[in-house]
Amino acid sequence: METENRLIQRFEQFTYSINSIYRSILKIERDEMEKYGFRGSYALYLAAMARFPDGITSALLCEICERDKAGISRVVSEMESHGLIIRNSNKDNAYRAKLTLTEKGRELADFVQSKAAAAVSQAGHGLSDEDRKTFYSCLDLIDSNLRDICRMGISETNE
């Protein structure tokens, strides 16, 4: 069993690295989207929406991007006012209305996907295919374990 000090060091290394990666992603999104006069937060939504050429609901967009309803609602309204998306009316619930990229939105989504592919390629420079496979497998397992902790709490054992 590892000592508490070593576990704390691992915790610090993990959280600092994850936070640093996240800050870098936000900066890249902001820098690239500013070229088109838009907020960096649009990048994630455009990339997700591009996978659904027939449209996507705000509810599904929330789920995919792991954002709350209020945040999605604000961004959808902004993107709609900029002519990037069309909201196909749903009389019962605006949250269930289909959101579709306009031609302008598709062009921007293509730009985002191209830049994302380049960033992922550059960020993974030096990793072998096996390294990458192991990394994503470990990352998915850690994510799953952390979600379990969020649901059930931290157990009293370190196993």
Secondary structure, 3 states (H helix, E strand, C coil): CCCHHHHHHHHHHHHHHHHHHHHHHHHHHHHHHHCCCCCCCHHHHHHHHHCCCCCEEHHHHHHHHCCCHHHHHHHHHHHHHCCCEEEECCCCCHHHCEEEECHHHHHHHHHHHHHHHHHHHHHCCCCCHHHHHHHHHHHHHHHHHHHHHHHHCCCCCCC
